[in-house]
C-alpha cells in the first residue's frame, strides 16, 4: 500500500493536476485482484503425496521398542505406509543401527472387490481380515519361514499376523513375495497393480531385501499402517 501512495504522489507531481477520485477507485479495485490472482496460482500448484519422513521415523522408534520387548530383530524392520498413493514408494527397509531407511520401493495392496491387478483403489485401499476379502490387513507381522513361490523370483516369506486386525493372515495365505507386474520405479499418477492382499514388491526389490531377512538370527518385524 505504501508503494501505491508513492506512485500516486509521483503521478500527481508530474502532471500537477487533480485526478478524478474515480481513477483512484479503479486502481484500488485492481490491486487486490492482482494479489488474489498470484495467491490462487500459488495455492493451486499440484503436489505429489509422498511418504512422510517424520512419520516414518516415528514409526521406526515405536517399532524398535516393540522389537526389543518381543524379542524381534533390532537390526532391521520393514515399514509400509498404505496412506501413500500406491504409485509411489511406500515400503522402507529400516536400519535401526543407522536410524534411517536403507531402501524404499513400491508395494502392492489387495484389490478388495475391485478387478484384480488393476489400480482402481490406488488412493483408497480397503482393509479386511476376512477370508475371501482380497484385501490387505493392517498391523504388525512376524516375517516367518522362507519358502517357494509361484510368483516372481519364486521365493516368499510367510506372514504371521500379530494383531486382531491381521490375525488371519497365515490362514489366508498372505505372504511377502515378488511379482513380475510390479516395476522398480515409481509410476505416479498410475498405481501399482493390486493383488489379493499380499504385500508384493518388484523382483529386484525382493532380491535386495532377501539377504537381510535370511541373515537375521531373530524374526524381522513388518508393520503395515496408514
N, C-alpha and C positions, 0 to 999 in steps of 0.2 A: 504493500500500500504506500510505503514511503517513496518507492521508485515511481509510483503513479503520480504522486504530487510533484515530484521533481520534473517529470515530463510535462505536467500541466503548466508549471511555472515557466519552464523554458519556452513552451509554445506561446504563452501569454507575453513573455518578454520579447520574443522575436517579432510577433505581429502587432504588439502594443494595442491590442483591441480586446473588447469584452466579448468572449464567445458565448453563444447562447447556452443556457443551462441544459437544454435537452441534448446537446452534444456530449456533455459530460455524463449524462444519464446513460447514453448509449455506450460510452466507454466503460462505465462501471458495470453495466449489464454484460459486457463482452468478457471482462476479465475472469469472473467466476466460471464462465462457460469453458474458457480455455483450460483453467485449472482442473475442472471436472473431467475434461477430455483426457488430460495426462493421467489423472488418478485412475480412471476406468481402464486405460490401456495397461497400466502397471499391474493392477489387481487382477485383471483377467488373463494374465500370462499363464499358460498351462504349466503344470508341474508334474513330474513323474513320482508316484507314491513309492519311494524306495524304502529299503529296510532301515529302521531307526537304530543307529549305532548305540545310542544311550540306552534304549530299551533292551537291546541285545546284551549289552554289558551288565545291566541289572539282572537279567535272567541268568546270566552266567554266574553271578555272585550267588544267587539263590540255588542254582544247580550244584555249585561246589559244596555248599552247606548240606544239601541233600545227599550228595555222593559220600561225603565224609561220615554222615550219620548212618547211611545204609550199606556202607562197605563197597561202593562202586569205585570205578577208576577215578582218581583225582588228577589224571593227566589230560584227558580229553572228554568231550561230550559232543553230541550233535543237537543243535537248536534249530527248530523250524518255526517260522512265524507265518502262519496262514492268514494273517490280516493283510499281508503284502500281495499285490497283484501277481497272479501265477506266471506271468511272462517275465518276471524279474527274479533275480537271485533271492531266495528266501530261506535257504538252508545254509548253516555255517557249521564247519568243524571247528570247535573252540578248543584252544590250548590253554588249560588252566595255569600252566607254569609261566607262560609269557603273557597271560591275561589278554589274549587277542584271538581273532579269527585266523586260522591257518588257511582256510579255503571256504569259498561260497559258491553256490550253484543253484540251478533250477531244481524244483522237486514237484512232482505231481500230487494232486489230491483226488479224492473219489468223486465220480460224476453224479452220484445220487440217482435221481430219476431222469437226469438228462442223458442224451446219447453218449455212449461210451467212446472215448478217445477224442471227443470234441473239446471245445474250451468254453462252453456256454456258462460255466459258473466261475470263470476266471477272477471275478471280483467279489463273488459271494458264495463261497463253498458252503455246503450243508453238512453238518456233522451228526454222526449217529454211531451207537454201539451195537445196533441191532443186526442180526443175521439177515443177509439179503438186501441190506440198505445201499450197498455200493458206495458207502460214504466213508470218509476218513473219521478217525476218532481223536479227540483232544486228550492231552495228558502226558504223563511220564511213562516211558517204556524202558524195560531192560532189554538191551540188544543181546539176543541169545545165540543159539547154535548156528554155525555156518553150514550150509548145505547146497544141494544142486537146485538150479532154477531153469525153467524152460525159457526164461526171458533174458535178453541182453547178453552179458558175459557168462551166463549160466551159473551164477553164484548168488546166494541170498543169505540173509540173516533172519531168523525167527524173531518176532517181537512179542514180548510178554508185557501186557498192559498192567500197570501198577495202580490204577485208579478206577473208580466206578464208571468213569466216562469211557474207558477203553479196556475194560476187563474181559471182553470177548474177542480181543484181537487175535489171540492164538487159535481159538476155535474158528474164527472167521478166515483164517489163513492170511492175515495181514502181515506182510513181511517187507523187509528192506531189500530192494533189488534194483538192477539197472534195466533200462528199456531203450531199445533202438529208436523209438519215436521221439525221445527227449533230446533236444540239441544241447550242445555245450555252451552256446552263447544265449544271452537274454534275447527275447523276441517280442517284447512290449511294442505296440499295444495288443498283439495277439497273445494268447495264453498257452501255457504248457498243456499238451494232451492229457486228458483225465482218465484215470483208471477206475478200479473198483475199490479203492480205499487204501492201497499200499502207497507209502512214500517212496516213489521210484525216481531215480536220477539217471543221468546220461551214463553211457558205458565208461567214458573217461573219468567222470566224477566218481563212479563206484571204484574204479581202479585206483584212484588217488586215495580214497578213504579206507579201502580194504586192508592195507597193511597196518593201519592204526588200530583197526578192530581186531584183526587176527593176532597182533602182537601184544595185546593188552592182557595182563595177568588177572585183571578183575573185570567184571561186566561193565560195559560202557552205557551211559545214560543217553537216551534220545528223548527230547521234550518237544512236543507239538503244542503250540499255543496261538492265541490271537492277540 
